[in-house]
């Protein structure tokens, strides 16, 4: 691409902003329609009309000035400002609409210039058309510009303008004054003609500056006209103030012409505010003065029937007006063909949409490919010729861009982030909000149907960018708004206990494996699937944490890399959550720090989720029992709920539908957490075909029916459908006598033997050292009868689960707390016996809060 590089030329305020804006604003409407508008709306409402439209562009210019002076500005003009304020999706959608608006507007300007030229010089027509009938009535032959002439000359003019644009900023700066100076001279001729107009020929309707004409033309005279705008009681077009807004507003657009060329400016923070506001105020004042002068110059009939009143009164000769019209439209076309490619190149350079990569340019280079594409669009529109259907959409795109600039300034001003320090001091969020509101109002005043079409197109582009675009973080205003909203919400939540109606599970997913995972796998693949099962319709947040053993200063970089890898895993699994890595000397110390400090206020994790260490005995990982029990005790001390997943390898993903039941063995009051988890599982596609069964334990048979009725009533009040099954302690004893637990008896006997062996070793060590019984580095007390009772109770519960829940999709059972001053090894033996032969089990312990409520 070296052959495309040119010497970078920077423009100042006058040539870079003021003249481009002036050329884009001053157009054909002033010459051929402005006096007609004064005749239709009257002087009073014409002043309101100009002030109304001018106020919209003036407020937009103020917002533009504020954003443009808040730091260095790259190419792209309004797209760059909107994108950095409202995000890449909004920026690209509005930016592409604004690009299309500029490209089509260039074609409109070219066609306007060619049509004016052919009307002024009919002999130049190649394909001449003669009209002999109007509405079925034979009239004098009228020479009319042929559509083929418009196409041929339009293509030639577009190509010539493109050659100028290809010459770069230096060439454009040389040519632009050649277009503008005759335009300004023609405006001067109009004003001279107004003051020099005589009063000696009132039949023609030009009265000269007359107080009588001023009074006569003060009020409005809305009426029916034909398609040419001539008053006709049988005409098909009725004009009112709303219609005139749509007609006149294009005469005030063009304020972005300077900012479109921001990459070619020496000092954007100085040139854009001064140049844009100067051009806006200059043209608005000229329009207001012209309303007063035209209103006092001629009769209303003359204002409404003479489309070229400006040429009629121009001094010294009318032909200068044709020159002014042609050059003003060509100048506007030149600025459109200059700004549009730079806008497209700026969007491409941000690398949001890969499809636009062809239009990328290096810094200081001219956007040749973007210019060719813009010229192609412009020529295509010229060939179509009749642009009446899409012309209003162009105005909508401009208004959409103006609204985006105003909303950007409104958001940045309202949030008032520390980085918001614009050099332009004359701004306020209320002015930007008013400007945005005016843009929307004008859009609907012009045409509600075209407004919907333009908004629909912008929405489609927005959706496409969200779907196909690359993520870009530009520190936009929405991110700042989210941050402030999060802080305000966090403060409003306070630190008080959350009401059960507002309780959400915030699981802390403990990713540290019991053993080893494959390389580059930061977490068990099924943990994220399980975390998603704990959220209703995906709402909620999970915190995935892992611990790296070692010294923080030595492993800080490893921790950052691991955190990035874990975050990538979470995104891949489409789980709403965040990743955190803690470096600590040991797993126990790391987890103790996590459980104390993780989270803010009421947004702290309230459930700890971890995998059951099924491999600890098989791989002889003798350090696991103490660590595992220590983590459970830390959770209990920190008042965190605990969910331990056994059989995680077989946990279903979102595409594996489960059948059968979800069985709850509700032994310990847990605030309703186990019930809530079962309901959350039912909201997932994989478990929605399952039914819930609740198993309760009664001491006597006589208590069974009463307990069953109470639990049913409780579940009904909780809006939960479940079958209730009551098991009595007597039935447990029957199972023991009848050998119902034979499947687990081997495991029971093995556990007894291992516990006896471990206890014997503890006693021998204590005797040899002359100390009390020690386990896991601390004194313990062992009541052998209590140990036997724990084993028998666990055996009974396991055999009951195998009897009733063998075909269950998942089983939930209460987690017994670790006995105080008990060896961790013994507790692991109890849990191993509890989960024996149960393929998929959730061991749940609630905390000292209700998470469900009976009340509305």
PyMOL commands that set and color helices and strands:
alter all, ss='L'
color gray80, all
select helices_A, chain A and resi 2-4+13-25+28-32+34-68+78-86+88-120+122-124+147-166+168-196+202-204+211-216+241-251+259-264+268-297+300-305+309-313+319-349+354-359+368-384+388-415+429-446+448-468+477-493+500-502+527-533+552-572+587-597+624-637+648-650+673-682+701-717+729-738+742-769+784-804+824-835
alter helices_A, ss='H'
color red, helices_A
select strands_A, chain A and resi 128-134+137-145+224-225+237-238+507-510+542-549+577-584+607-611+641-646+661-665+691-698+723-728+774-775+778-779+810-814+841-845
alter strands_A, ss='S'
color yellow, strands_A
deselect
rebuild
show_as cartoon
